[in-house]
Amino acid sequence: MVRFLGSDAWASTFVFWGIPAVVLFALWLWLAPPAPAKVSRPQFTRPAKSVDVNSPIQRKRVNALYLGILVGGGSLIYFGMNAWIASYNQALHQSYLTPVALLSLNAAQLPVSLAVTLVAQQIVGRRWPFIAAGIISTLAIIGWVFAPAALEPLWAALLGGSGALVFTLGIALPPLLAKPQEVGRLTGITLSLTYGVAFVGPFIGGALWDFFNLPAMAFVPVVIASIMLIVLGALFPSRDSFGIPGETRPTSKGEHKPGTITSTPPIR
């Protein structure tokens, strides 16, 4: 983009990357399926009473704070690395690695995000993806600091892919945990907390670098976020408690238990 727009045309990059967003928004308005026609207050409130007994929403086992910190851990890994890779390499006189490391960090997110969408129904709401992402990120950041510098692109790709996995699965959780009229509010609160955590992490990393005068200290929040993913992932409620569509089994007479859903609508 520097080659085509000029080295001083940084503001034009916002216009350039704004074009795909506008195009995708127009396609969404055109191609998104309409809202269900059979939506009325009596039909909406009656099933809600039948699922109160077994609904994970009523038990409030997962709230916005929990989700925000969980998803924020993945975002902190991504933004923390993006914030300090260039400065870290410059401090260690290995700036030649920065372009390929940043490319690996960001490029790895695309295939991971696309792959997750193919198996979303099978893995969303499960614990192991968050735990696996935390373990991979922990090993990657340790390798980043202690392994030979030439392996930076590998560690960056693992960190970028892990962050994308957590974010993609994390934003799919509010529809599973909240009532239809509360999904927007829970999603908004969760994302606000997510980006709040993602902002504070790199800020703390820079403060630690300044205080200890050690470049590697900038990645301490990334390590904490990785361990946090393991812990919060292990404490995550079981998938069965969410009542995920298509996961329940009929009784012997073909009747489903109260609070279950027989259809399998796509996750949005």
Order of alpha helices (4+ residues) and beta strands (2+ residues): alpha-alpha-alpha-alpha-alpha-alpha-alpha-alpha-alpha-alpha-alpha-alpha-alpha
